[in-house]
Amino acid sequence: MLAAIDFQGGTGTADLMEAVALLKRLNQSGGRKVPEDAPTSFVPARYAEYLAKARKDGDETAYRHYWELCVVLALRDGLRSGDVFVPGSRRYADPATYLYTPEQWAARQADFCKLVRKPADAGEAIEQGKEELHAALAQLEQTLAQALPDDTGAVRLDEDDKLVIPPLSAEDVPGEVKELKAELTGMLPFAPIASLLIELDVRTGFLDCFTHAGGRKQARSADLKRNVLSVLIANATNLGLARMSEACGIPYDVLRWTQEWYVREETLREANTCLVNHHHALALSKVFGGGTMSSSDGQVMANMR
């Protein structure tokens, strides 16, 4: 694996890759001493003192152990963040492979720009952004000019000329809306989350996506489905496997084994695709758009380079 990794990022990531190459050479040659000029910029501050003490004491064995551990930890974090990737890997692939290629983006650019009301030309988009920024600053200056320093409910400058932004006030919900909400809530039956997932599996068969890591599609026994659902609920609710074991009575080692061999990134992705495809086929889903764009906190997201 060390021979196949690549990276993107700044100097810290480059030093890490140099350290990985050095570690590989040491392992191949049987070397034990880490050179004086070996990179250490990726070493966390909480571990740096261990390396400094080992170097000061002349304990090369301890220094090698600490330095190698820091290399491995930094490599793990780099793989998780995407700064380091493995060509050809599905789990640790180059993040750029998840984006549109220039050819794919060219065919979608016009529709996307129309959707977000932005010009396709970069220069025009920058000018439009500048105009929006100047308009927003002018509005802010007007707001600050009208606010008093002791007006706790308004955006203002305090006595030290520091910008103060108060919390947003809660939306005033009419009483009729609250009554209607309570009435509708009372009409809905209580359904445990496990029952909902079981019903969802009956309709979609998404649990069949959780196959054994060894490539064997074992019989879909009721116990195995129960264990997979327990792991999913434990992860989704941040309950954790230990507390989930206490809550449902399934031994912890069974849940741990199920998570390791069945609930993996690739099986989760396949199950999620199964659910999305089912949802997309529902008649009501088409009312909310074509499903090619997603929105989070009012920000329209799209994959593009």
C-alpha positions in Angstrom: 0.0 0.0 0.0 2.8 2.5 0.8 4.0 2.2 -2.8 0.6 3.2 -4.2 -0.5 6.2 -2.2 -0.5 9.7 -3.6 -1.4 13.1 -2.1 -2.7 16.6 -2.6 -2.3 19.5 -0.1 0.4 21.7 1.3 3.8 21.4 2.8 2.7 19.3 5.7 1.2 16.6 3.5 4.4 16.6 1.3 6.5 16.1 4.5 4.2 13.3 5.5 4.7 11.6 2.1 8.5 12.0 2.4 8.3 10.4 5.8 6.2 7.5 4.5 8.8 6.9 1.7 11.6 7.0 4.3 9.7 4.6 6.6 9.3 2.2 3.6 13.1 2.3 2.9 13.9 1.7 6.6 11.6 -1.3 6.6 13.1 -2.7 3.4 16.7 -2.2 4.6 16.1 -3.2 8.2 17.3 0.2 9.3 16.5 1.2 12.9 17.8 4.7 13.2 15.7 7.6 11.9 17.9 10.2 10.2 18.4 13.6 11.9 16.8 15.4 8.9 13.7 13.2 8.9 10.5 15.3 8.5 8.5 15.9 11.6 6.2 18.8 10.7 3.2 16.4 10.8 3.8 15.3 14.4 1.0 16.5 16.7 2.1 18.9 19.5 1.1 16.5 22.2 3.6 13.9 20.9 6.4 16.2 19.9 7.9 16.2 23.4 8.3 12.4 23.3 10.4 12.7 20.2 12.4 15.6 21.6 13.1 13.7 24.8 14.1 10.5 23.0 16.5 12.4 20.7 18.0 14.3 23.6 18.6 11.1 25.6 20.1 9.4 22.5 17.5 6.7 22.6 17.2 5.9 18.9 14.9 2.9 19.5 12.3 5.0 21.3 12.6 7.8 18.8 12.0 5.3 16.0 8.9 3.9 17.7 7.5 7.4 18.4 8.3 8.7 15.0 6.9 5.7 13.2 3.7 5.9 15.2 3.2 9.6 14.3 3.8 8.7 10.6 1.1 6.1 10.7 -1.4 8.3 12.6 -0.8 11.2 10.2 -1.3 8.8 7.3 -4.5 7.5 8.7 -5.8 11.1 9.2 -4.7 12.0 5.7 -6.6 9.1 4.2 -9.7 10.0 6.1 -9.6 13.7 5.1 -8.8 13.0 1.4 -5.4 14.7 1.5 -3.9 11.3 0.9 -5.5 8.8 -1.5 -4.8 5.5 -3.1 -5.1 5.3 -6.9 -7.7 2.6 -7.8 -9.1 2.3 -4.3 -12.8 2.6 -3.7 -12.6 3.7 -0.1 -9.6 6.0 -0.3 -10.0 7.3 -3.8 -8.9 10.7 -5.1 -11.7 13.1 -4.1 -11.5 14.7 -7.6 -12.9 11.4 -9.0 -16.2 12.2 -7.3 -16.5 15.4 -9.3 -17.7 16.1 -12.8 -15.0 15.8 -15.5 -14.5 18.9 -17.7 -16.5 17.1 -20.4 -19.4 16.2 -18.1 -19.4 19.7 -16.6 -19.5 21.4 -20.0 -22.8 19.7 -20.8 -24.4 20.8 -17.5 -22.9 24.2 -17.0 -25.6 26.2 -18.7 -28.4 24.6 -16.8 -26.6 25.0 -13.5 -25.8 28.6 -14.0 -29.4 29.3 -14.9 -30.5 27.5 -11.8 -28.3 29.5 -9.4 -28.6 32.7 -11.5 -24.9 33.1 -12.1 -23.1 33.9 -15.3 -21.0 31.2 -16.9 -18.1 33.5 -17.5 -15.8 33.7 -14.5 -15.0 37.4 -15.0 -18.7 38.3 -15.1 -19.3 36.1 -12.0 -16.6 38.0 -10.1 -18.0 41.3 -11.0 -21.5 40.2 -10.0 -20.1 39.0 -6.7 -18.4 42.4 -6.1 -21.7 44.2 -6.8 -23.5 42.0 -4.4 -20.8 42.6 -1.8 -20.9 46.4 -2.1 -24.7 46.3 -1.9 -24.5 44.2 1.3 -21.9 46.4 2.9 -24.0 49.5 2.1 -27.0 47.9 3.8 -24.8 47.0 6.8 -23.5 50.5 7.1 -27.1 51.8 7.1 -28.1 49.3 9.7 -25.2 50.2 12.0 -25.9 53.9 11.6 -29.4 53.5 12.8 -28.6 51.2 15.7 -27.7 52.5 19.2 -24.9 50.9 21.3 -27.3 49.8 24.0 -29.9 48.3 21.6 -29.5 44.6 22.5 -31.9 43.5 19.8 -30.1 45.0 16.8 -26.8 44.5 14.9 -24.6 47.3 16.2 -21.2 48.5 17.2 -20.5 48.5 21.0 -18.5 51.0 23.0 -15.2 49.4 21.7 -16.4 49.6 18.1 -16.7 45.8 17.9 -19.5 44.3 15.8 -22.3 42.7 17.8 -24.7 40.3 16.2 -27.6 39.3 18.5 -29.2 35.9 18.2 -32.0 35.6 15.7 -35.4 36.0 17.2 -37.7 33.0 17.1 -40.3 32.9 14.4 -43.8 33.9 15.6 -46.0 30.9 14.9 -49.7 31.7 14.9 -51.9 29.9 17.4 -53.9 28.3 14.6 -50.8 26.7 13.2 -49.8 25.2 16.6 -53.3 23.8 17.0 -53.2 22.2 13.6 -49.8 20.8 14.2 -50.9 19.2 17.4 -54.0 17.8 15.8 -52.0 16.3 12.9 -49.4 14.9 15.4 -52.2 13.2 17.3 -53.5 11.5 14.2 -50.1 9.9 13.5 -49.5 6.5 15.2 -46.4 6.0 17.2 -43.9 3.8 15.3 -40.6 2.6 16.8 -37.6 3.3 14.5 -36.9 -0.5 14.2 -40.4 -1.1 12.9 -40.0 1.6 10.3 -36.7 0.1 9.1 -38.3 -3.3 8.9 -41.2 -1.9 6.9 -38.7 -0.1 4.7 -36.9 -3.3 4.1 -40.1 -5.1 3.1 -40.7 -2.4 0.4 -37.2 -1.9 -0.8 -35.1 -4.9 0.2 -32.2 -2.6 1.2 -30.9 -5.0 3.9 -29.9 -7.4 1.1 -27.2 -4.8 0.2 -25.3 -5.7 3.4 -23.2 -8.6 2.1 -20.3 -10.4 3.8 -16.9 -8.8 3.3 -15.6 -12.1 2.1 -17.8 -11.9 -1.0 -20.2 -14.6 0.3 -23.9 -13.8 0.1 -25.1 -15.7 3.1 -28.7 -16.6 3.8 -30.7 -13.6 4.9 -31.6 -15.0 8.3 -33.9 -13.0 10.6 -31.1 -12.9 13.2 -28.6 -11.4 10.8 -31.1 -8.7 9.7 -31.8 -7.9 13.3 -28.1 -7.5 14.0 -27.6 -5.3 10.9 -30.5 -3.1 11.9 -29.2 -2.8 15.5 -25.8 -1.7 14.2 -27.4 0.9 11.9 -29.5 2.3 14.7 -26.5 2.4 17.0 -24.5 4.4 14.5 -27.3 6.7 13.3 -28.3 7.7 16.9 -24.7 7.9 18.2 -25.7 5.4 20.8 -22.7 3.2 20.2 -22.5 -0.5 20.0 -21.9 -1.0 23.8 -25.0 0.9 24.8 -26.9 -0.6 22.0 -26.0 -4.1 23.3 -27.3 -3.2 26.7 -30.5 -1.8 25.2 -31.4 -4.7 22.9 -29.8 -7.6 24.6 -27.6 -8.6 21.6 -24.0 -9.4 22.8 -21.5 -6.6 22.0 -19.1 -9.0 20.2 -22.0 -10.0 17.8 -22.7 -6.4 17.0 -19.0 -5.6 16.5 -18.6 -8.6 14.2 -21.7 -7.6 12.2 -20.4 -4.1 11.8 -17.0 -5.2 10.7 -18.1 -7.8 8.2 -21.4 -6.4 6.9 -21.8 -2.7 7.6 -19.0 -1.3 5.5 -18.7 1.8 3.4 -19.4 0.0 0.2 -22.5 -1.8 1.5 -23.8 1.4 3.1 -23.4 3.2 -0.2 -25.3 0.4 -2.1 -28.1 0.4 0.5 -28.3 4.2 0.3 -28.5 4.0 -3.5 -31.3 1.5 -3.2 -33.3 3.8 -0.9 -32.7 6.9 -3.0 -33.8 5.0 -6.2 -37.0 3.9 -4.4 -37.7 7.4 -3.1 -37.0 8.9 -6.6 -39.6 6.6 -8.1 -42.4 7.8 -5.8 -44.9 10.2 -7.4 -44.6 12.8 -4.6 -40.8 13.0 -5.1 -41.2 14.5 -8.5 -43.1 17.5 -7.0 -39.8 18.6 -5.3 -37.7 18.6 -8.5 -35.6 16.2 -10.6 -33.3 15.1 -7.8 -30.1 16.3 -9.6 -29.4 19.0 -7.0 -29.4 19.0 -3.2 -29.8 21.8 -0.8 -28.4 22.2 2.7 -29.2 25.2 4.9 -30.3 27.1 1.8 -27.1 26.5 -0.1 -27.4 24.8 -3.4 -24.7 22.1 -3.9 -23.4 20.6 -7.1 -20.4 18.5 -8.0 -18.2 20.5 -10.4 -14.5 21.2 -11.1 
